[in-house]
Amino acid sequence: MSEHHIEDHDRGLLFDLETLNSRILERRRALSLLGGAGLAALLSGCGGGGSDSTSSTATTTTTTTGSTGSTGTTTGGACVDYATETNGPYPADGTNTSSGATSNVLTSSGVIRSDIRSSFISSTTQATGVPMTLTITLQNSTGCTPLSGYAIYIWHCDANGRYSLYDLPTESYLRGVQISDSNGQVTFTTIVPGCYMGRYPHIHFEVFTSQAAATSGTGRTAALISQFAVPGSVCATVYAAGGYGTSTAALNAITLASDNVFGDNTAAQIAAQTIAMTGSVSAGYAGTVTVGV
């Protein structure tokens, strides 16, 4: 597909611009929390055309990078209403047609699983890449209470920016469903996603009110469809280590602000949608994120 063909770009300048943009967004969010309702409304307007959000918890983001390539990111965002986003062209949720083994992976036996690195329908191939565990907390955005028994379906591209069941018809990896526990939490084992031309590194997800709603196969029943952003600093470190094809060049050509999904969200929404990650290439990464539904 044409969006996966890229050309070389100057890494230094674009990477610096991405970092500057991230810091501007953080400053806007901090000012909106401290400056009163009038300033908050003004900065929300500066954040773009995302949906309105509220938060009963201060949101801060800090990033540090060590000399060994270990990167730590702390991101707040509890109780923020997530922006509704597109499910994109590769959902395999029954809303379009794939060229692979199924167009609705949600009805496939074995889709409820925590480790999504291997294909599970017509293949057992495992996706290669730097390991990542992702813990997601589902909350009611109006009261910050855990949403127990909810189902969340996540999917993302592989290290080369390709999607199973579409770009790779015989594979079904990097897709799976988990059911939230009494704390509203689920944990997936996956890899750090690659990056392809035109999109900032991301993970798609759909939240359903129950396992039955997720696996019914009766059409679109998701309570929320949105996406997580993977921190650019982590991605840059991972991609530079090798094994991620042309992801470095694709990352250097995009920022959160220029991304056609995240770019029109408020600073609060972007902070909430960005996964907090710690770890290293050698040890793997752990990510946490809270979803307000």
Secondary structure by P-SEA (a helix, b strand, c coil): ccccbbbbccaaaaaaaaaaaaaaaaaaaaaaacccaaaaaaaaaaaccccbbbbcbbbbbbbbbccccbbbbbbbbcccccccccccccccccccccccccccccccccccccccccccccccccccccbbbbbbbbcccccccccccbbbbbbbbccccccccccccccccccbbbbbccccbbbbbbcccccccccccccccccccccccccccccccccccbbbbccaaaaaaaaaaccccaaaaaaaacccccccccccccaaaaaaaccccccccccbbbbbbbbcc
